[in-house]
């Protein structure tokens, strides 16, 4: 349309179709439809002439012709558009769920933002999960390790089978990556005395990043790959062949994101002096993610916090009452601390991190995105400022051995 009409066009495809169709007379083009198909003027032989119509134009024309009568101004019935949308009313959902899913063991945690499915064996879990997933909320499923061959996932077992492999190892504090023998990483996994030291004599906080991943995982660790697949929570959604796993039904010509699986292994911060760093900085995944904690190592050696000291560190977090109660359960083994944010808060968080960078005298380049670059671990002090200055609340989750955390695409998180 002419530039003068731009402000009259809607911002969505539906608006564009309806507003434009209302101004055009059907049958006014040589194709007999509101929009004439676009044809190319060149052919392989060099002669001019029309070739196959542009598919998108045909679709648009077809929609307009079939849906909007000629010479009638378009009207959008707002009520009919939104009547089937799920209400974003947490209390309504939870009250409804308590009546409809009384046979499922579950709780709401993190100010009722995260669904906790407590019985991984319940075949009806997916029905309640679906209600929560429609709201774009994270889900926690506990007990997955009970379905797995635990011996396959021990640090010593992986080191024994693959210690001679080379891989990229990340020093989490200064983001230096080195290619080294995997055995060095695993030798120090539970023995701090065997860990690398950095220049000032501190123990390095290392991470074996995404090793192995994808097809390499399946080829290198077939037994572990099969063990993982048979142990996935909510297989209707999470299994590669799940009937509700959208990616498994995409035609082959789609470029799919890396759906893994990938093994992510890291030392804990308990043996480091600086507890304000993480092993995974704040970032966003482009696809839905399920992360299962398959093993928790108990580190020993000088400088390592005792079990009670580790628990105390967890308890210093802004935790849900149910998570505090779970920490006191001796049968549960905590292993990872997650901070999760809704995708809708991404812009506020991005603005906040750029502001903090300027306060610290760091150069803020326009092409740099602090979330995309994964350059920040938001510590406790910054999380408090984020709440006070931007109204963004942190969802804090402790991942225990065997817990599966399922995150919708776009959710920000750090570990």
C-alpha positions as CSV (number, residue, x, y, z in Angstrom):
1,X,0.0,0.0,0.0
2,X,1.1,3.6,-0.4
3,X,3.0,5.1,2.5
4,X,0.0,7.2,3.5
5,X,-2.0,4.0,4.1
6,X,0.6,2.3,6.3
7,X,-0.9,3.6,9.5
8,X,-4.2,2.0,8.5
9,X,-2.8,-1.4,8.2
10,X,-2.9,-3.8,11.1
11,X,0.3,-5.1,12.8
12,X,-0.8,-8.7,12.4
13,X,-1.5,-10.9,9.4
14,X,-5.1,-11.1,10.3
15,X,-5.4,-7.3,10.5
16,X,-3.6,-6.9,7.2
17,X,-5.9,-9.4,5.4
18,X,-9.1,-7.9,6.8
19,X,-8.4,-4.2,6.5
20,X,-7.0,-4.6,2.9
21,X,-9.8,-6.9,1.8
22,X,-12.4,-4.4,2.9
23,X,-11.1,-1.8,0.5
24,X,-10.8,-4.0,-2.6
25,X,-13.5,-5.3,-4.8
26,X,-13.4,-9.0,-5.6
27,X,-13.0,-9.7,-9.3
28,X,-11.2,-6.5,-10.0
29,X,-8.0,-8.2,-11.1
30,X,-7.2,-10.5,-13.9
31,X,-7.2,-13.5,-11.6
32,X,-10.7,-12.8,-10.4
33,X,-9.6,-12.5,-6.7
34,X,-8.8,-9.7,-4.4
35,X,-5.1,-10.1,-4.7
36,X,-3.6,-11.0,-8.1
37,X,-1.0,-13.8,-7.8
38,X,2.6,-12.6,-8.3
39,X,4.2,-14.1,-11.4
40,X,7.8,-14.0,-12.4
41,X,8.5,-12.5,-15.8
42,X,11.5,-14.6,-16.7
43,X,11.6,-18.3,-17.8
44,X,14.3,-20.8,-18.4
45,X,14.0,-20.2,-22.2
46,X,14.3,-16.5,-21.8
47,X,10.8,-15.7,-23.1
48,X,8.6,-13.5,-21.1
49,X,5.5,-15.0,-19.6
50,X,3.8,-16.0,-16.3
51,X,5.1,-19.0,-14.4
52,X,3.8,-20.7,-11.3
53,X,2.0,-18.2,-8.9
54,X,3.6,-17.2,-5.7
55,X,2.2,-19.6,-3.1
56,X,1.9,-17.1,-0.2
57,X,0.0,-14.6,-2.4
58,X,-2.4,-17.4,-3.5
59,X,-3.0,-18.3,0.1
60,X,-3.6,-14.7,1.1
61,X,-5.9,-14.3,-1.9
62,X,-7.8,-17.5,-1.1
63,X,-8.3,-16.5,2.6
64,X,-9.6,-13.1,1.6
65,X,-11.9,-14.4,-1.1
66,X,-13.4,-17.1,1.1
67,X,-13.7,-15.3,4.4
68,X,-14.6,-11.7,3.6
69,X,-17.6,-10.7,1.4
70,X,-17.0,-8.0,-1.2
71,X,-17.8,-4.3,-0.4
72,X,-18.2,-5.1,3.3
73,X,-16.1,-3.4,5.9
74,X,-14.2,-5.9,8.0
75,X,-15.3,-6.3,11.6
76,X,-13.3,-8.2,14.1
77,X,-15.3,-9.6,17.0
78,X,-12.9,-9.3,19.9
79,X,-15.0,-11.5,22.1
80,X,-15.1,-14.4,19.7
81,X,-11.3,-14.1,19.2
82,X,-10.4,-14.5,22.8
83,X,-13.2,-16.6,24.3
84,X,-11.2,-19.9,24.0
85,X,-8.0,-18.5,25.4
86,X,-6.9,-19.9,28.8
87,X,-7.4,-17.5,31.6
88,X,-4.1,-16.4,33.2
89,X,-5.6,-16.8,36.6
90,X,-3.4,-19.0,38.9
91,X,-5.9,-19.5,41.6
92,X,-8.6,-20.5,39.2
93,X,-6.3,-23.1,37.6
94,X,-5.1,-24.5,40.9
95,X,-8.6,-24.8,42.4
96,X,-9.8,-26.5,39.2
97,X,-6.8,-28.8,39.2
98,X,-7.4,-29.9,42.8
99,X,-10.8,-31.1,41.8
100,X,-10.0,-32.7,38.4
101,X,-6.7,-34.3,39.2
102,X,-7.1,-35.7,42.7
103,X,-5.4,-38.9,41.7
104,X,-2.1,-37.1,40.9
105,X,0.5,-36.3,43.6
106,X,1.6,-32.7,43.0
107,X,2.3,-29.4,44.7
108,X,2.7,-25.8,43.6
109,X,6.1,-24.2,44.5
110,X,7.8,-20.8,44.0
111,X,4.8,-18.7,44.8
112,X,2.6,-21.1,42.8
113,X,4.6,-20.5,39.6
114,X,6.2,-24.0,39.3
115,X,4.3,-27.3,39.2
116,X,6.0,-30.1,41.2
117,X,4.9,-33.6,40.1
118,X,5.9,-35.8,43.0
119,X,5.2,-39.3,41.5
120,X,7.1,-39.9,38.3
121,X,5.2,-43.3,37.8
122,X,1.7,-41.8,37.5
123,X,0.5,-42.3,33.9
124,X,-1.9,-39.3,34.3
125,X,0.8,-36.8,35.0
126,X,0.7,-35.5,31.4
127,X,-2.9,-34.3,31.8
128,X,-2.0,-31.9,34.6
129,X,1.3,-31.0,32.9
130,X,-0.7,-29.9,29.8
131,X,-2.8,-27.5,31.9
132,X,0.4,-26.0,33.4
133,X,2.3,-26.0,30.1
134,X,-0.4,-23.9,28.4
135,X,0.5,-21.2,30.9
136,X,4.2,-21.3,30.0
137,X,5.3,-22.4,33.5
138,X,8.2,-24.5,34.5
139,X,7.6,-28.1,35.8
140,X,9.6,-30.2,38.2
141,X,9.3,-34.0,38.2
142,X,11.1,-35.9,41.0
143,X,12.3,-39.4,41.3
144,X,13.6,-40.0,37.8
145,X,16.8,-41.7,39.0
146,X,14.7,-44.5,40.3
147,X,14.1,-45.6,36.7
148,X,17.7,-45.3,35.7
149,X,20.7,-47.6,35.9
150,X,22.5,-45.5,38.5
151,X,25.9,-47.2,38.0
152,X,26.1,-45.9,34.5
153,X,26.1,-42.3,35.6
154,X,28.7,-42.3,38.4
155,X,31.7,-40.1,37.9
156,X,34.2,-42.9,38.2
157,X,32.2,-45.0,35.7
158,X,32.2,-42.2,33.0
159,X,35.9,-41.5,33.7
160,X,36.8,-45.2,33.3
161,X,35.0,-45.5,30.0
162,X,35.9,-42.2,28.4
163,X,38.8,-40.8,30.3
164,X,41.1,-40.8,27.3
165,X,38.8,-38.5,25.3
166,X,39.6,-34.9,24.6
167,X,37.0,-32.2,25.2
168,X,36.5,-28.5,25.9
169,X,36.6,-27.6,29.6
170,X,35.4,-24.3,30.7
171,X,36.8,-22.4,33.7
172,X,33.5,-20.8,34.9
173,X,35.1,-17.9,36.8
174,X,37.1,-16.4,33.9
175,X,35.4,-18.1,31.0
176,X,38.6,-19.6,29.7
177,X,38.1,-22.7,27.6
178,X,40.9,-25.3,27.2
179,X,40.9,-28.6,25.3
180,X,42.2,-31.2,27.6
181,X,42.0,-34.8,28.7
182,X,38.5,-35.6,30.2
183,X,40.2,-37.8,32.9
184,X,41.7,-34.7,34.5
185,X,38.2,-33.3,35.0
186,X,36.7,-36.5,36.4
187,X,39.6,-37.1,38.7
188,X,38.9,-33.9,40.5
189,X,35.1,-34.3,40.4
190,X,34.9,-35.6,44.0
191,X,38.5,-35.1,45.1
192,X,39.3,-31.4,45.5
193,X,43.1,-32.1,45.9
194,X,43.2,-33.3,42.3
195,X,41.5,-30.2,40.8
196,X,43.4,-27.6,38.8
197,X,44.6,-24.5,40.5
198,X,44.3,-21.0,39.0
199,X,47.1,-18.3,39.3
200,X,46.2,-17.1,42.8
201,X,46.2,-20.7,44.1
202,X,42.4,-21.0,44.2
203,X,40.7,-24.2,43.1
204,X,39.3,-23.9,39.6
205,X,35.5,-24.2,39.0
206,X,35.4,-26.3,35.9
207,X,32.6,-27.4,33.6
208,X,32.6,-30.1,30.9
209,X,30.3,-28.2,28.6
210,X,27.9,-30.2,26.5
211,X,30.1,-33.3,26.2
212,X,29.0,-35.4,24.4
213,X,26.1,-33.9,22.6
214,X,23.5,-35.0,20.0
215,X,24.5,-37.7,17.6
216,X,27.9,-38.0,19.4
217,X,26.1,-38.8,22.6
218,X,24.2,-41.7,21.0
219,X,27.3,-43.0,19.2
220,X,29.7,-42.7,22.1
221,X,27.4,-43.7,24.9
222,X,24.7,-46.0,23.5
223,X,23.9,-47.7,26.8
224,X,23.6,-44.4,28.6
225,X,21.6,-43.0,25.7
226,X,19.0,-45.8,25.9
227,X,18.9,-45.6,29.7
228,X,18.2,-41.8,29.5
229,X,15.4,-42.2,26.8
230,X,13.6,-44.9,28.8
231,X,13.7,-42.7,31.9
232,X,12.5,-39.4,30.5
233,X,9.6,-37.8,32.4
234,X,6.3,-37.3,30.6
235,X,7.3,-39.3,27.5
236,X,4.2,-38.0,25.6
237,X,6.0,-34.7,25.5
238,X,9.7,-35.4,26.2
239,X,10.4,-38.6,24.2
240,X,11.8,-38.1,20.7
241,X,8.8,-40.1,19.5
242,X,6.3,-38.5,21.9
243,X,2.9,-38.0,20.3
244,X,2.8,-34.4,21.8
245,X,6.5,-33.6,21.0
246,X,6.1,-31.1,18.2
247,X,9.7,-31.5,17.0
248,X,9.2,-35.2,16.2
249,X,6.4,-34.3,13.7
250,X,8.2,-31.6,11.8
251,X,8.9,-32.4,8.2
252,X,12.5,-33.1,7.3
253,X,13.0,-29.8,5.5
254,X,12.7,-27.8,8.7
255,X,16.0,-26.7,10.3
256,X,15.6,-28.0,13.8
257,X,17.5,-26.7,16.9
258,X,20.0,-28.9,18.6
259,X,17.7,-31.1,20.7
260,X,20.5,-33.1,22.3
261,X,20.7,-35.0,24.4
262,X,23.9,-33.5,25.9
263,X,25.7,-34.3,29.1
264,X,26.6,-31.2,31.2
265,X,28.9,-31.8,34.1
266,X,30.3,-29.3,36.5
267,X,32.1,-28.9,39.9
268,X,30.0,-27.3,42.6
269,X,30.9,-23.9,44.2
270,X,31.2,-25.5,47.6
271,X,35.0,-25.8,47.3
272,X,35.5,-22.3,45.9
273,X,36.0,-19.0,47.8
274,X,33.6,-17.1,45.6
275,X,30.1,-18.4,45.9
276,X,28.7,-15.7,43.7
277,X,29.5,-17.4,40.5
278,X,27.6,-20.1,38.6
279,X,28.4,-23.0,36.3
280,X,25.8,-21.8,33.8
281,X,25.2,-18.1,33.3
282,X,21.9,-16.5,32.7
283,X,20.6,-17.4,29.2
284,X,17.7,-18.5,27.1
285,X,17.2,-21.7,25.1
286,X,15.4,-21.6,21.8
287,X,13.5,-24.9,22.4
288,X,11.8,-26.4,25.4
289,X,14.3,-28.1,27.7
290,X,14.2,-31.1,30.1
291,X,17.2,-31.3,32.4
292,X,17.6,-34.4,34.6
293,X,20.1,-34.5,37.5
294,X,21.5,-38.0,37.1
295,X,24.4,-37.8,39.6
296,X,25.5,-35.7,42.5
297,X,29.1,-36.0,43.7
298,X,30.1,-35.5,47.3
299,X,33.4,-33.6,47.2
300,X,36.1,-34.1,49.8
301,X,39.3,-32.3,50.6
302,X,40.5,-29.0,52.1
303,X,38.2,-26.0,51.8
304,X,35.1,-28.0,51.0
305,X,32.0,-27.2,53.0
306,X,30.5,-29.9,55.2
307,X,27.1,-31.3,54.3
308,X,25.6,-29.0,56.9
309,X,27.5,-26.1,55.4
310,X,26.2,-26.9,52.0
311,X,22.6,-27.1,53.3
312,X,23.1,-23.8,55.1
313,X,24.1,-22.2,51.8
314,X,20.9,-23.5,50.2
315,X,18.9,-22.2,53.1
316,X,20.2,-18.7,52.6
317,X,18.3,-18.5,49.4
318,X,14.8,-17.1,49.0
319,X,13.2,-20.6,49.1
320,X,9.6,-21.9,49.0
321,X,8.5,-23.6,52.3
322,X,8.2,-26.9,50.5
323,X,11.8,-26.7,49.3
324,X,13.0,-25.9,52.8
325,X,11.1,-28.9,54.1
326,X,12.6,-31.1,51.4
327,X,16.2,-29.9,52.3
328,X,15.6,-31.4,55.8
329,X,14.7,-34.8,54.3
330,X,17.8,-37.0,54.7
331,X,16.7,-39.3,51.8
332,X,17.0,-36.3,49.4
333,X,20.3,-35.2,47.9
334,X,20.4,-31.5,46.7
335,X,22.8,-30.9,43.8
336,X,22.0,-27.7,41.8
337,X,20.5,-24.3,42.4
338,X,18.4,-22.8,39.7
339,X,17.1,-19.2,39.2
340,X,14.4,-19.0,36.6
341,X,12.6,-16.0,35.0
342,X,9.6,-15.8,32.7
343,X,10.3,-14.9,29.1
344,X,8.1,-11.8,29.4
345,X,10.7,-10.3,31.8
346,X,13.6,-10.6,29.3
347,X,13.6,-6.9,28.2
348,X,13.6,-5.7,31.8
349,X,16.4,-8.0,32.8
350,X,18.4,-7.0,29.7
351,X,18.0,-3.3,30.6
352,X,19.0,-4.0,34.2
353,X,22.2,-5.9,33.3
354,X,23.2,-3.1,30.9
355,X,22.7,-0.6,33.7
356,X,24.8,-2.7,36.1
357,X,27.5,-3.0,33.5
358,X,27.7,0.8,33.1
359,X,27.8,1.2,36.9
360,X,30.8,-1.1,37.0
361,X,32.6,0.8,34.3
362,X,32.2,-1.9,31.6
363,X,31.8,-1.0,28.0
364,X,28.2,-1.6,26.8
365,X,28.3,-2.1,23.0
366,X,25.0,-1.9,21.1
367,X,25.6,-5.2,19.4
368,X,26.2,-7.0,22.6
369,X,23.2,-8.7,24.4
370,X,24.1,-9.7,28.0
371,X,21.6,-12.5,27.8
372,X,22.5,-13.9,24.4
373,X,26.2,-13.6,25.3
374,X,25.7,-15.5,28.6
375,X,28.0,-13.0,30.3
376,X,26.2,-12.7,33.7
377,X,25.5,-14.8,36.7
378,X,23.0,-12.7,38.7
379,X,24.1,-13.0,42.3
380,X,21.9,-12.5,45.4
381,X,22.5,-8.8,45.7
382,X,21.7,-8.2,42.1
383,X,18.6,-10.4,42.3
384,X,17.3,-8.2,45.1
385,X,18.0,-5.0,43.1
386,X,16.2,-6.6,40.1
387,X,13.1,-7.0,42.3
388,X,13.2,-3.6,43.9
389,X,14.0,-1.6,40.8
390,X,12.2,-3.5,38.1
391,X,9.6,-5.6,39.9
392,X,11.1,-8.9,38.5
393,X,10.9,-11.7,41.0
394,X,13.3,-14.6,40.9
395,X,11.9,-18.2,40.9
396,X,14.4,-20.2,43.0
397,X,14.4,-24.0,42.6
398,X,16.7,-26.6,44.2
399,X,17.3,-29.6,41.9
400,X,17.7,-32.8,43.9
401,X,19.2,-36.0,42.6
402,X,16.7,-37.5,40.1
403,X,14.8,-34.3,39.6
404,X,13.8,-33.3,36.0
405,X,13.3,-29.6,35.4
406,X,11.2,-28.8,32.3
407,X,11.4,-25.3,31.0
408,X,9.4,-23.7,28.2
409,X,11.4,-22.1,25.4
410,X,12.2,-18.5,26.2
411,X,12.4,-18.9,29.9
412,X,15.6,-17.3,31.3
413,X,17.6,-19.4,33.7
414,X,21.0,-19.8,35.4
415,X,22.5,-22.6,37.5
